[in-house]
């Protein structure tokens, strides 16, 4: 959770952090970061979606940095990040020059109606987005390792941090 929070702090369009918890819940979540309700939630930009992917991957990158290993706890985050990347490419026409400005019908893309070359290009575009945002998250977590470690220590001690407690740990809030 510390990795998610630090990535959110240093991505320009991420909303303010309201609370972080490492207590599990009944839905199977091991922890969470909750954010302030954004004022313009109905207008979503490419930058916001890329920042979301980066933040989602921040937890996994923090594990890799601090534990020199990763757990399967990030599976749901990876699933969400992949879905956002796929939507950027297939639904929102933001797949880059290789794909062009188009919307790809998911049912048609699974069938023979879409060429193998286009299917490969779609997968490459999704992979490129995920790789770029993983590298970005890794860079943020590495550059702000001291903040990640301070936040991790506070979470291990308290388990739940609200905005006020976060401001004591992370003076950048």
C-alpha positions in Angstrom: 0.0 0.0 0.0 2.9 2.3 0.6 4.0 2.0 -3.0 0.5 2.8 -4.3 0.4 5.9 -2.0 3.9 7.2 -3.0 3.1 6.7 -6.7 -0.2 8.6 -6.2 1.6 11.4 -4.5 3.9 11.9 -7.4 1.6 11.5 -10.4 0.1 14.8 -11.4 -3.6 13.8 -11.8 -4.0 11.4 -8.9 -6.6 12.5 -6.3 -5.6 13.3 -2.7 -5.2 10.3 -0.4 -7.8 10.1 2.3 -6.9 6.8 4.1 -4.6 3.9 3.9 -5.2 0.5 5.5 -3.4 -2.8 5.7 -6.3 -4.5 7.5 -7.9 -7.1 5.3 -11.6 -7.0 4.5 -14.4 -9.4 3.8 -14.0 -9.0 0.1 -10.5 -10.5 0.2 -8.6 -7.3 -0.1 -5.3 -7.3 1.9 -5.3 -3.5 2.2 -6.3 -0.4 0.3 -5.7 3.2 -0.4 -8.8 5.4 -0.6 -8.7 8.7 -2.4 -10.7 11.9 -2.3 -13.7 12.0 -4.7 -12.4 13.8 -7.7 -14.4 16.9 -8.8 -14.5 16.1 -12.5 -14.9 12.3 -12.4 -17.0 12.3 -15.6 -14.2 13.8 -17.7 -11.3 11.4 -17.7 -8.1 12.1 -19.6 -5.4 9.8 -21.0 -3.0 11.3 -18.4 -5.4 10.3 -15.6 -5.7 6.8 -16.9 -1.9 6.4 -17.2 -1.5 7.8 -13.7 -4.0 5.2 -12.4 -2.0 2.4 -14.1 1.2 3.7 -12.6 -0.4 3.9 -9.1 -1.9 0.4 -9.4 1.6 -1.0 -10.2 3.2 1.0 -7.4 2.4 -1.7 -4.8 4.1 -4.4 -6.7 7.1 -2.3 -7.4 7.4 -1.4 -3.7 7.4 -5.1 -2.9 10.1 -5.8 -5.5 12.2 -3.0 -4.1 11.8 -3.6 -0.4 11.3 -7.4 -0.3 13.3 -8.3 -3.4 10.3 -10.5 -4.3 6.7 -10.0 -5.3 3.5 -11.6 -3.9 0.3 -12.6 -5.6 -1.4 -9.8 -3.6 -1.0 -7.5 -6.6 -3.1 -9.7 -8.9 -6.2 -7.6 -8.7 -4.2 -4.4 -9.3 -2.5 -6.0 -12.3 -5.9 -7.1 -13.6 -7.3 -3.5 -13.3 -4.1 -2.0 -14.8 -4.4 -4.3 -17.8 -8.1 -3.5 -18.3 -7.3 0.2 -18.3 -4.5 -0.2 -20.8 -6.7 -2.4 -23.0 -9.5 0.2 -22.8 -7.0 3.0 -23.8 -6.0 0.9 -26.9 -9.2 -0.7 -27.9 -12.0 1.6 -26.8 -10.6 5.1 -26.6 -8.5 5.3 -29.7 -5.3 6.0 -27.7 -3.3 3.0 -28.8 -0.7 5.0 -30.7 0.2 5.3 -34.4 0.6 1.5 -34.8 -3.2 1.1 -34.1 -4.4 4.4 -35.4 -7.5 6.3 -34.4 -10.1 3.6 -34.1 -12.3 1.7 -31.7 -11.9 -2.1 -31.7 -15.0 -4.1 -31.1 -14.0 -6.7 -28.5 -16.3 -9.4 -30.0 -14.9 -8.8 -33.5 -11.3 -8.7 -32.3 -11.7 -12.2 -30.8 -13.0 -13.5 -34.1 -11.5 -13.9 -37.5 -12.9 -10.5 -38.5 -9.8 -8.8 -37.2 -6.5 -9.7 -38.8 -3.8 -11.5 -36.9 -1.5 -8.5 -37.6 -4.0 -6.1 -35.9 -4.4 -8.5 -32.9 -0.6 -8.6 -32.5 -0.5 -4.8 -32.8 -3.2 -4.5 -30.1 -1.3 -6.7 -27.7 1.9 -4.8 -28.4 0.2 -1.5 -27.6 -1.3 -2.8 -24.4 2.1 -4.3 -23.4 3.9 -1.0 -24.2 1.6 1.0 -21.9 2.0 -1.5 -19.1 5.7 -1.6 -19.5 6.0 2.2 -19.5 3.9 2.6 -16.4 5.7 -0.2 -14.6 9.0 1.6 -15.3 7.5 4.9 -14.2 6.2 3.3 -10.9 9.5 1.6 -10.3 11.3 4.9 -10.8 9.0 6.7 -8.4 9.2 4.1 -5.7 13.0 4.0 -6.1 13.4 7.7 -6.1 11.2 8.1 -3.0 12.3 4.9 -1.1 12.7 6.8 2.2 9.0 7.8 2.0 7.9 4.3 1.1 9.9 2.9 4.1 8.5 5.6 6.4 5.0 4.9 5.3 5.5 1.1 5.6 6.7 1.5 9.2 3.7 3.7 10.1 1.3 1.2 8.5 2.9 -1.7 10.3 2.5 0.2 13.6 -1.0 1.6 13.2 -2.5 -0.5 10.4 -4.8 2.4 9.3 -3.7 5.9 8.5 -6.1 8.8 7.9 -5.2 12.0 6.1 -4.0 13.7 9.3 -1.7 10.8 10.3 -0.5 10.6 6.7 0.5 14.3 6.8 2.8 13.5 9.8 4.5 10.7 7.9 4.5 12.3 4.5 5.0 16.0 4.8 4.4 16.5 1.1 0.6 16.0 1.7 
